[in-house]
Structure formats: structure tokens, C-alpha cells
Amino acid sequence: MASVSPPPGTSDILPCDSPAWRWVESVAAEVFLLYGYGEIRTPVLEFTELFQRGIGGETDIVRKEMYTFTDKGGRSLTLRPEGTAGVMRALAGEAASGNGARVFYLGPMFRGERPAAGRRRQFHQIGVEDVGSDSPAADAESIAMLVRFLDTLGIAGYRILVNTRGSSADAASVSEILKERLKPLADSLCADCQSRLDRNPWRVLDCKNTLCQAVVDALPDITESFSEDSRSRFDEVKRCLDAFGVDYEVSPRLVRGLDYYAHTVFEVVHSGLGAQDALAGGGRYEVPVPGVKRPVAGVGFALGMERLLMVLESLSVELPSLDPPKVYLAALGSDALLANLKMAEALRAAGVGVVASLDARSLKSQMRTANRIGAEFAVIRGGDELTRGVVACRTMSDSSQVELPESDLLEFVAGRNG
């Protein structure tokens, strides 16, 4: 199907692709419902301050990648670059009441990144958030649910990486330690990381530049600088993961790129994505929400749909395809066309997919259409068939044709399942 190209970094999801998308989304809903999660839908537009405060003003997302504009009322609005901040805004009342909530979401996000394989300026995420429980077991359960989702899709060969960022109280002191360790090595860092040293040295740990990774790999383990409570909490998370039967690897350099993370962080990586191998990521967070006294705390994760489908393709997982209509109704003459409209609705009411010719064309042209759309049967009627109350039913696979009473058509086509 030819089309005019959309803007760079965006893509059309065509009818031939959408069954795979719907299947992945339905599996997500099925798995998350097993854990007591309900769907939430938030606006794609939020006040810019939500992301500036929630994600962190010194993150690359806020500094470089957000699509922000001023509306007619002079308010600064932003197309959501990620899902957590908006969900925390929506659930701030539940969190304050102590009731908590478990939700999942599906939808488009927007970042002004350079387009690349699996990376888009408009991309789609599946995410979950568990707001309310501060237990290390909630962190482990979130990872276990992610594992169940991937396994249900048939994805194999992924790795679960886990780490801790320590408590929010640890962050300031560890940030100073990172500055002290990294500044003597600044000349070996990329330009972005050199500028990050004073603003947000944590981001250096998350840089994908190979030069920066080599510097970071040579640093002492920063988790040794965390409080005893933070290290004990991470130990408990690992014990819970063991209880869930989750295979994982501790990755001491894993910090995730957003400022709202505290304590547990995790990623799923897969070789099917190439060098940029992150398939999913998440962790425990404390998100500042404008107008709310305390940050909204919870744990969750998000997966990019485009990247997920890339992995499924790399593994040759059989994905659902577009089901063609079972019946094509061909009409010879205006009277037959009107009669076919009534027949089409009767067949659809019985659950049979139907496409009916809606204009006067030659039989040859209508048969070409029936063949192009992949119909199993072509049902042909003209004036003679109408007079006699019959239809000609052609099986498209072998061009065999039978004549039968109109009243027998439903039984005939419904009983011939491919």
C-alpha cells in the first residue's frame, strides 16, 4: 500500500501491521489484569512544569527532546515524552489518601530524538505503575510481571539487569562523590558528559558512548557509598526476585536516565535490537507533581512497542495477520446491489465478515476485487438469481461454483472454515 511519507521520526501503522499491535496490547492487558492492574488513559498534552519537575530539568529529555509550545492562554504545554509523570499527576489524590492504585497504560509518546532503528519521535509505550506500596516485594513483583509478559509473547534470550540508586537522601552525597571521581577523568569523556559533571553526574553513568562507558567501568562501585538501609533494601529485593523465580544480573552501573528514580532500577536488554539493546526499563520512583506537597512514590516499567515488535520479528515469532473477509457479495444490477446490502447485514449479524460491492461494475472487475481482498467466497447475484431466490457461490481458491437457495447461504459459508 503506497502512501505519502509522514514526518521524519514518525510512521504509519497500516492495516497489515495493526493485528500484531492489537495482539501485543491484548496480551499486556491479559497479563496485567492477572496482577490486579486496571487501564488508565491520560492526555498526550501536559503542563510543561510537570515534566520539568518530575523528570528533572537537567535530563536530556527536558533539555533537548521535548516538544513544547505556548497555547492561546499563554500556558506552556508539552507533548508527553514518557508516561509516568502524567500518571502520577492523575493518581496524586489516590496516593495522598493512602489507597494506592495499580494501573497500566498504552499510547504514543513524543521525543525530539534523532530517528534510528527502534527510536522514533512519535513512539508508543506500554507501561505499568504501582502506586502505594513501599515494599521491596512490590519492586520484585513488578519485574516478575514484566517477565511473565515477555514469556507470554514468546520472547526468549532477554536478560534482566537490576541495581539500586539508593534513597533520595543518598543522592546528594553520592553525586558529590561521583564529581570527585569523574572530574580528573573529564578529558576522557564525551562533550555531553563533560557538561553533565557539574549539573548531573549521575547521567554520566547512563551514557552509551563507548569512551564514557570505559571510564565508568573503571570506577569503584558507587553502591558502597549508599546507606546501610538502602543496601539492605536492595538485598531484600533480590531475595524476593529469587522467590519469584526470576533470573537476573546485578549491574552496578545501571542508574536509568531520569531523576525521579530512587532505590530499585532495572532494564531488560535483548541482542535482537543491536547495539541499542534496551527493550524495557523501570524502577522505583518519587515524582514531584506541581501542586502536591509530597512526591508521588511508586514502582513501574515501560516498554517501547516498536522495539518490542523488532525483537519479535528477530525471533521469527508468528504474529497475527489481517483476517480477510470471508464473503464478497457481487451484484449485477441495481436491484441485486440493494438486495446484497440487506444480505450483507444479515451475514455480519451472524459473525461472518463481508465486503459488498457498492457500485455498478462488471463481474470481471468485481471478481478481481474479491481476489485482491482475499475473500474465501464470492456470492454473485443478478436479476435472474433474485427472481429465483438463489445465489451463485464461488469458492475463490479453486473457482468451483454452486447454486443454492439464498436461505442456505449462511450455513454453507459458515460451515466451510478454510
Secondary structure, 3 states (H helix, E strand, C coil): CCCCCCCCCCCCCCCCCHHHHHHHHHHHHHHHHHCCCEECCCCCEEEHHHHHHHCCCCCHHHHHHCEEEECCCCCEEEECCCCHHHHHHHHHHHHHHCCCEEEEEEEEEECCCCCECCECCEEEEEEEEEECCCCHHHHHHHHHHHHHHHHHHCCCCCEEEEEECCCHHHHHHHHHHHHHHHHHHHHHCCHHHHHHHHHCCHHHHCCCCHHHHHHHHCCCCHHHHCCHHHHHHHHHHHHHHHHHCCCCEECCCCCCCCCCEEEEEEEEECHHHCCCCEEEEEEEEEECCCCCCCCEEEEEEEEEHHHHHHHHHHCCCCCCCCCCCCEEEEECCHHHHHHHHHHHHHHHHCCCCEEECCCCCCHHHHHHHHHHCCCCEEEEECHHHHHHCEEEEEECCCCEEEEEEHHHHHHHHHCCCC
